[in-house]
Amino acid sequence: MNPTTFIISFTIAMMGLAIYQTHLLSLFLCLEGMALSVFCLMVSSSSSSFVISTIPMPLIMLTFSVCEAGLSLVLMISMTRTHHNDLMSSLTLLKC
């Protein structure tokens, strides 16, 4: 595939991250979209080059993406338990 499609999808996910800042779930979904587009870009670029050192890079990126998804799920559950919602407006530094 063309790398510009992955760059456009990354840009759209970044714009969603900038626009949808009301719920924590929407922020985490935009982060996952960004990680997925970077993963697809890395897979397409490593499959086009035949260098052995670039082959495990998409797997490492996928591992970090899964760890980020698990951590975001834990953060969302703990925030829902403590604040009883997932609104970003309930997170202020003055309450801490």
MIROSE-999245 format. One line per field, with one value per residue: x, y, z of N, C-alpha, C, CB in turn. Coordinates in Angstrom, 3 decimals. Atoms other than C-alpha are relative to their C-alpha. Last residue first. Glycine has a CB too. Layout:
n_px <- c(X_...)
n_py <- c(Y_...)
n_pz <- c(Z_...)
ca_px <- c(X_...)
ca_py <- c(Y_...)
ca_pz <- c(Z_...)
c_px <- c(X_...)
c_py <- c(Y_...)
c_pz <- c(Z_...)
cb_px <- c(X_...)
cb_py <- c(Y_...)
cb_pz <- c(Z_...)
% end
This chain:
n_px <- c(-0.958_0.648_0.384_-1.099_-0.685_-1.409_-0.071_0.182_-1.297_-0.137_-1.261_0.216_1.324_0.752_-0.227_0.284_1.434_0.618_-0.270_0.760_1.405_0.207_-0.134_1.184_1.107_-0.179_0.274_1.442_0.676_-0.252_0.826_1.386_0.207_-0.098_1.261_1.002_-0.304_0.408_1.469_0.469_0.687_1.122_1.276_0.157_0.391_-1.029_-0.399_-1.453_-0.572_0.193_-0.943_-1.362_-0.155_0.113_-1.232_-1.079_0.200_-0.299_-1.458_-0.517_0.289_-0.921_-1.341_-0.016_-0.104_-1.380_-0.831_0.249_-0.731_-1.438_-0.262_0.051_-1.286_-0.019_0.981_-0.646_0.879_1.378_0.053_-0.558_1.016_1.022_-0.551_0.053_1.407_0.387_-0.645_0.750_1.290_-0.297_-0.267_1.267_0.752_-0.247_-0.685_0.831)
n_py <- c(1.019_1.020_-0.597_0.095_-1.277_0.108_0.351_-1.198_-0.635_-1.335_-0.057_-0.321_0.438_-1.212_-1.089_0.395_0.185_-1.323_-0.628_0.691_-0.357_-1.396_-0.067_0.635_-0.947_-1.072_0.547_0.255_-1.285_-0.475_0.826_-0.408_-1.256_0.291_0.617_-1.064_-0.797_0.801_-0.054_-1.309_0.058_0.934_-0.710_-0.714_0.912_-0.052_1.361_0.093_-0.463_1.034_1.102_-0.404_-0.219_1.276_0.761_-0.651_0.334_1.421_0.119_-0.544_0.921_1.131_-0.467_-0.235_1.319_0.472_-0.761_0.547_1.256_-0.291_-0.525_1.100_0.687_1.300_0.027_0.045_0.716_-0.504_-1.417_-0.152_0.487_-1.047_-1.082_0.429_-0.025_-1.400_-0.483_0.588_-0.687_-1.324_0.190_0.347_-1.226_-0.513_-1.283_-1.183)
n_pz <- c(-0.433_-0.814_-1.267_-0.941_-0.192_-0.362_-1.417_-0.816_-0.241_0.576_0.745_1.410_0.429_0.344_-0.951_-1.384_-0.121_-0.021_-1.298_-1.040_0.151_-0.405_-1.459_-0.565_0.123_-0.984_-1.328_-0.085_-0.129_-1.365_-0.880_0.188_-0.711_-1.428_-0.378_-0.029_-1.193_-1.155_-0.172_-0.466_-1.304_-0.083_-0.070_-1.264_-1.083_-1.017_-0.340_-0.092_1.260_1.018_-0.229_0.325_1.436_0.700_-0.229_0.748_1.420_0.199_-0.038_1.252_1.099_-0.105_0.350_1.440_0.635_-0.183_0.940_1.333_0.133_0.081_1.342_0.952_-0.026_-0.663_-1.073_-1.306_-0.924_-0.004_-0.347_-1.340_-0.925_-0.056_-0.813_-1.401_-0.403_-0.161_-1.223_-1.116_-0.103_-0.559_-1.423_-0.652_-0.302_-1.362_0.058_0.000)
ca_px <- c(-5.400_-8.490_-6.592_-4.810_-8.027_-9.529_-13.314_-13.262_-11.745_-14.996_-14.720_-17.289_-17.669_-14.559_-12.755_-14.110_-14.282_-10.735_-9.496_-11.255_-9.929_-6.383_-6.465_-7.798_-5.117_-2.428_-3.712_-3.881_-0.378_1.004_-0.662_0.837_4.285_4.088_2.876_5.847_8.218_6.529_6.772_10.551_11.336_11.921_14.016_17.345_17.098_17.154_14.946_13.107_9.536_8.264_9.853_8.161_4.718_4.966_6.266_3.466_0.888_2.318_2.352_-1.292_-2.229_-0.457_-2.288_-5.607_-4.848_-4.156_-7.463_-9.239_-7.557_-8.725_-12.272_-12.306_-11.166_-14.173_-14.335_-11.146_-12.420_-10.716_-6.974_-7.001_-9.296_-6.776_-4.069_-6.201_-6.748_-3.018_-2.170_-4.742_-3.190_0.301_-0.977_-2.571_0.615_2.608_0.926_0.000)
ca_py <- c(15.665_17.822_20.914_18.936_18.440_15.300_15.593_17.527_14.521_12.644_8.938_8.746_7.561_9.529_6.737_3.631_5.208_6.497_3.049_1.444_4.047_3.753_-0.057_0.095_2.631_0.357_-2.610_-0.610_0.789_-2.697_-3.890_-0.982_-1.631_-5.248_-4.183_-1.839_-4.659_-6.899_-4.182_-3.831_-7.554_-7.439_-4.271_-5.941_-8.521_-5.930_-6.909_-3.634_-3.636_-5.827_-3.549_-0.459_-2.024_-3.469_-0.201_1.803_-0.680_-0.396_3.413_3.360_0.989_3.111_6.234_4.427_3.130_6.682_7.813_5.016_6.078_9.657_8.525_6.362_9.238_11.292_15.028_15.574_14.778_17.472_17.060_13.264_13.219_15.398_12.901_10.025_11.894_12.582_8.917_7.910_10.389_9.020_5.499_6.472_8.296_5.086_3.599_0.000)
ca_pz <- c(43.895_43.491_42.296_39.605_37.732_36.266_36.364_33.084_31.328_31.695_32.414_35.187_38.810_39.949_41.843_40.133_36.688_37.065_38.067_35.113_32.657_33.950_33.745_30.192_29.249_30.649_28.690_25.472_25.999_26.609_23.409_21.476_22.922_21.780_18.327_18.001_18.943_16.387_13.744_14.456_14.180_10.372_10.190_11.123_8.317_5.530_2.629_2.297_1.001_3.826_6.411_4.958_4.784_8.265_9.724_8.115_9.395_12.920_12.762_11.622_14.428_17.058_15.904_15.937_19.423_20.594_19.070_20.930_24.166_23.767_22.961_26.098_28.293_27.367_26.600_24.635_21.175_19.064_19.649_19.774_16.765_14.943_15.878_14.596_11.327_11.033_11.620_8.994_6.547_7.241_6.713_3.410_2.387_2.755_-0.358_0.000)
c_px <- c(0.675_0.986_-0.644_-0.351_1.113_0.619_1.437_0.059_-0.137_1.351_0.186_1.352_-0.370_-1.416_-0.877_0.156_-0.378_-1.512_-0.600_0.237_-0.854_-1.465_-0.239_0.028_-1.296_-1.132_0.108_-0.371_-1.505_-0.694_0.192_-0.939_-1.443_-0.220_-0.019_-1.359_-1.017_0.277_-0.490_-1.531_-0.562_-0.643_-1.182_-1.330_-0.285_-0.488_1.170_0.368_1.528_0.585_-0.198_0.999_1.418_0.204_-0.031_1.310_1.076_-0.148_0.419_1.525_0.532_-0.225_1.004_1.352_-0.006_0.204_1.470_0.802_-0.234_0.807_1.469_0.286_0.048_1.371_0.071_-1.000_0.684_-0.844_-1.437_-0.078_0.450_-1.141_-0.980_0.556_-0.148_-1.452_-0.403_0.606_-0.820_-1.285_0.318_0.194_-1.340_-0.784_0.224_0.877)
c_py <- c(0.349_-0.992_-1.022_0.572_-0.210_1.396_-0.190_-0.318_1.241_0.596_1.346_-0.002_0.472_-0.276_1.218_1.159_-0.401_-0.110_1.396_0.646_-0.672_0.400_1.421_0.036_-0.592_1.017_1.049_-0.557_-0.190_1.335_0.411_-0.793_0.483_1.254_-0.356_-0.546_1.127_0.730_-0.819_0.097_1.332_-0.031_-0.939_0.740_0.766_-0.813_-0.021_-1.394_-0.033_0.426_-1.119_-1.130_0.414_0.186_-1.350_-0.768_0.632_-0.390_-1.453_-0.050_0.518_-0.999_-1.150_0.487_0.118_-1.368_-0.399_0.738_-0.666_-1.280_0.359_0.473_-1.132_-0.642_-1.308_-0.030_-0.177_-0.647_0.500_1.453_0.105_-0.414_1.168_1.082_-0.421_0.124_1.439_0.401_-0.565_0.802_1.324_-0.203_-0.314_1.260_0.536_1.249)
c_pz <- c(1.303_0.581_0.943_1.370_1.022_0.081_0.459_1.489_0.877_0.358_-0.692_-0.703_-1.402_-0.498_-0.276_0.977_1.418_0.146_0.088_1.355_1.073_-0.094_0.500_1.525_0.538_-0.075_1.081_1.369_0.122_0.248_1.453_0.899_-0.115_0.830_1.481_0.421_0.136_1.306_1.184_0.089_0.490_1.388_0.163_0.105_1.297_1.201_0.979_0.494_0.022_-1.338_-1.008_0.228_-0.367_-1.491_-0.712_0.162_-0.877_-1.463_-0.223_-0.042_-1.318_-1.133_0.039_-0.483_-1.518_-0.638_0.121_-1.070_-1.352_-0.197_-0.179_-1.423_-1.021_-0.107_0.789_1.141_1.349_1.093_0.155_0.463_1.435_0.914_0.099_0.921_1.457_0.446_0.288_1.347_1.152_0.159_0.687_1.498_0.650_0.335_1.420_0.000)
cb_px <- c(1.039_-1.027_-0.954_1.203_-0.996_0.765_-0.800_-1.326_0.661_-1.131_0.054_-0.722_-1.027_0.745_1.453_0.913_-0.486_0.353_1.501_0.377_-0.499_0.845_1.394_-0.111_-0.182_1.343_0.942_-0.442_0.324_1.511_0.336_-0.406_0.947_1.359_-0.252_-0.105_1.444_0.719_-0.689_0.520_0.940_0.464_-0.191_1.132_1.105_0.329_0.366_0.577_-0.483_-1.485_-0.154_0.394_-0.977_-1.358_0.220_0.179_-1.389_-0.918_0.554_-0.482_-1.491_-0.162_0.442_-1.065_-1.148_0.352_-0.157_-1.491_-0.396_0.474_-0.871_-1.357_0.279_-1.061_-1.402_0.914_-0.402_-0.649_0.720_1.452_-0.358_-0.534_1.333_0.782_-0.838_0.214_1.527_-0.031_-0.784_1.002_1.154_-0.598_-0.221_1.466_-0.812_-0.947)
cb_py <- c(-0.210_-0.730_1.156_0.706_1.121_-0.880_-1.264_0.667_0.370_0.917_-1.123_1.383_0.485_0.772_0.409_-1.139_-1.046_0.779_0.070_-1.485_-0.389_0.934_-0.489_-1.440_0.419_0.700_-1.134_-0.976_0.897_0.137_-1.488_-0.168_1.064_-0.613_-1.241_0.676_0.574_-1.349_-0.491_1.083_-0.523_-1.389_0.839_0.976_-1.048_1.477_-0.766_1.100_1.409_-0.320_-0.549_1.210_1.054_-0.644_-0.210_1.458_0.463_-0.869_0.520_1.436_-0.239_-0.696_1.121_1.001_-0.907_-0.064_1.513_0.068_-0.947_0.731_1.225_-0.679_-0.543_-0.922_0.197_1.182_-1.370_-0.239_0.820_-0.489_-1.428_0.311_0.479_-1.311_-0.919_0.766_-0.107_-1.533_-0.120_0.766_-0.980_-1.267_0.817_0.281_1.012_-0.003)
cb_pz <- c(-1.053_-0.811_-0.244_-0.553_0.469_-1.024_0.270_-0.333_-1.326_0.482_-1.031_-0.167_0.972_-1.046_-0.028_0.414_-0.991_-1.273_0.250_0.050_-1.394_-0.861_0.439_-0.489_-1.459_-0.214_0.302_-1.104_-1.194_0.254_-0.180_-1.456_-0.531_0.328_-0.841_-1.374_-0.068_-0.005_-1.260_-0.926_1.027_-0.374_-1.237_0.175_0.239_0.401_-1.260_0.944_-0.303_-0.159_1.417_0.823_-0.474_0.269_1.498_0.467_-0.467_0.869_1.348_-0.191_-0.109_1.356_0.952_-0.378_0.458_1.491_0.245_-0.328_1.111_1.270_-0.273_0.058_1.396_-0.597_-0.566_0.163_-0.579_-1.356_-1.058_0.032_-0.315_-1.406_-0.583_0.193_-0.905_-1.306_-0.115_-0.128_-1.317_-0.899_0.195_-0.628_-1.274_0.177_-0.846_1.210)
% end
